[in-house]
Amino acid sequence: MENVDILIEHGTLLTLNQERQIIADGAVAIRQDRIVAVGKTASLRERFKGSKTLDASMRLVMPGLVDGHAHLGEIARGLIPDTLRTSDWLKFWCYPYMAAITERMNTGTPSA
């Protein structure tokens, strides 16, 4: 049996795998800051022993939600004077900046 730091058991797991699978009576095995296994509680109990076990009965277990987006017009915000009216900011900074973005830049494709 493999030791893990945390074993979360009996939860309804919302996965982000390709099938967007939902696992009833699911478990998550965690070692340090990594998820090492996800599956049915019975299956993970056979494989792992948690230093700490959490009962997630009647709870949803899901990945953390992280907002990592950025507005293109705000990337250079430190270069733009704070005293501009919104209309001037849009007209003289934001719109020209966005007009200069190419499809290659927008998709993250490296320059040739």
C-alpha positions as a printed NumPy array, in Angstrom:
array([[  0.   ,   0.   ,   0.   ],
       [  1.311,   3.409,  -0.995],
       [  1.342,   6.321,   1.46 ],
       [ -0.126,   9.695,   0.498],
       [ -0.56 ,  12.877,   2.481],
       [ -4.297,  13.261,   1.896],
       [ -6.969,  10.851,   0.738],
       [-10.311,  12.468,  -0.037],
       [-13.059,   9.824,  -0.063],
       [-16.744,   9.42 ,  -0.931],
       [-17.108,  12.645,  -2.896],
       [-18.721,  13.362,  -6.216],
       [-15.705,  14.13 ,  -8.389],
       [-15.919,  16.594, -11.242],
       [-12.953,  15.818, -13.463],
       [-11.472,  17.85 , -16.257],
       [-10.387,  14.857, -18.303],
       [-11.351,  14.745, -21.984],
       [-14.666,  13.046, -21.233],
       [-15.473,  15.541, -18.429],
       [-16.222,  12.469, -16.341],
       [-18.188,  12.706, -13.096],
       [-17.293,   9.99 , -10.565],
       [-19.827,   9.151,  -7.858],
       [-18.327,   7.865,  -4.583],
       [-14.967,   9.029,  -5.837],
       [-11.624,   9.572,  -4.178],
       [ -8.518,  11.689,  -4.739],
       [ -5.05 ,  10.732,  -3.498],
       [ -2.68 ,  13.664,  -2.901],
       [  1.048,  13.627,  -2.173],
       [  2.633,  16.966,  -1.296],
       [  1.141,  19.358,  -3.845],
       [  0.275,  16.783,  -6.532],
       [ -2.783,  14.674,  -7.259],
       [ -1.416,  11.153,  -7.749],
       [ -4.663,   9.278,  -8.411],
       [ -8.368,   9.795,  -8.993],
       [-11.023,   7.088,  -9.057],
       [-13.622,   5.187,  -7.094],
       [-13.196,   5.25 ,  -3.307],
       [-13.003,   1.438,  -3.036],
       [-10.251,   1.258,  -5.652],
       [ -8.115,   4.025,  -4.151],
       [ -8.53 ,   2.648,  -0.613],
       [ -6.928,  -0.596,  -1.82 ],
       [ -3.932,   1.278,  -3.233],
       [ -3.373,   4.211,  -0.859],
       [ -3.235,   5.029,   2.829],
       [ -3.631,   8.706,   3.672],
       [ -1.859,  10.391,   6.572],
       [ -5.041,  12.434,   6.644],
       [ -8.379,  11.19 ,   5.318],
       [-11.206,  13.573,   4.46 ],
       [-14.813,  12.42 ,   4.119],
       [-16.356,  14.285,   1.197],
       [-19.758,  12.583,   1.406],
       [-22.525,  14.81 ,   0.024],
       [-19.875,  17.171,  -1.394],
       [-18.551,  18.067,  -4.815],
       [-14.787,  17.691,  -5.282],
       [-13.521,  19.742,  -8.179],
       [-10.387,  21.469,  -9.456],
       [ -9.673,  24.954,  -8.216],
       [-10.905,  27.757, -10.423],
       [ -8.133,  30.047, -11.578],
       [ -8.742,  33.249, -13.5  ],
       [ -5.606,  33.64 , -15.596],
       [ -6.928,  35.864, -18.354],
       [ -5.66 ,  39.308, -19.21 ],
       [ -7.258,  42.073, -21.213],
       [ -4.938,  42.982, -24.064],
       [ -5.53 ,  46.681, -23.6  ],
       [ -4.337,  46.501, -19.99 ],
       [ -1.01 ,  44.799, -20.618],
       [  0.806,  48.096, -21.162],
       [ -1.245,  49.897, -18.498],
       [  1.855,  51.079, -16.648],
       [  2.897,  53.073, -19.743],
       [ -0.405,  54.9  , -20.148],
       [ -1.066,  58.118, -18.198],
       [ -3.676,  57.68 , -15.44 ],
       [ -5.137,  61.103, -16.179],
       [ -6.645,  60.113, -19.547],
       [-10.374,  60.098, -19.992],
       [-11.731,  56.665, -20.917],
       [-12.648,  57.833, -24.417],
       [ -9.089,  59.085, -25.022],
       [ -7.601,  55.895, -23.599],
       [ -9.726,  53.854, -25.989],
       [ -9.109,  56.086, -29.023],
       [ -5.382,  56.727, -28.653],
       [ -4.111,  53.63 , -26.799],
       [ -6.433,  50.671, -26.704],
       [ -7.814,  50.621, -30.268],
       [ -4.441,  51.192, -31.994],
       [ -2.857,  48.509, -29.816],
       [ -5.567,  45.974, -30.607],
       [ -5.462,  46.866, -34.317],
       [ -1.755,  46.016, -34.361],
       [ -2.309,  42.48 , -33.005],
       [ -1.894,  39.889, -35.744],
       [ -3.463,  36.435, -35.917],
       [ -0.037,  34.939, -35.219],
       [  0.29 ,  37.024, -32.028],
       [ -3.249,  36.2  , -30.98 ],
       [ -2.782,  32.414, -31.213],
       [  0.566,  32.382, -29.479],
       [  2.371,  31.09 , -32.564],
       [  6.063,  31.996, -32.321],
       [  7.386,  34.542, -34.809],
       [  9.362,  33.244, -37.779]])
